[in-house]
Every structure is written in structure tokens, then in C-alpha cells.
Amino acid sequence: MLGWAMVFFIFAIIAGIFGFLGIASALAGIAKILFVVFLVMFLVSLIFGRRRA
């Protein structure tokens, strides 16, 4: 998930450099959403991941 967020962020930067600002803002929004989902899943896995019997 974090990898996909980084890919979208890099594409957003490249699109911004070439002047495609609408596409860049959309890609940056997707990257933000994926990063938040990654953080939530990471925190849930930390809390509920490994419990000893």
C-alpha cells in the first residue's frame, strides 16, 4: 500500500513538472488517501497483530 502511494506521488510530481496540474492534483489526492489507509492498517496490525497465547 505504501508503495502504491509513493508511485502515485511520484507520478503527481512528474505531471506537475510537465504542467498537467489537474492530473497532478488528482494523483496527489489518491496518494494521500492510500497513505492514510496504509497508516490505519499499520496501526491496526500493531495493536492486534501479534498476541501471545
Beta strands, then each sheet from edge to edge (+ up, - down):
end
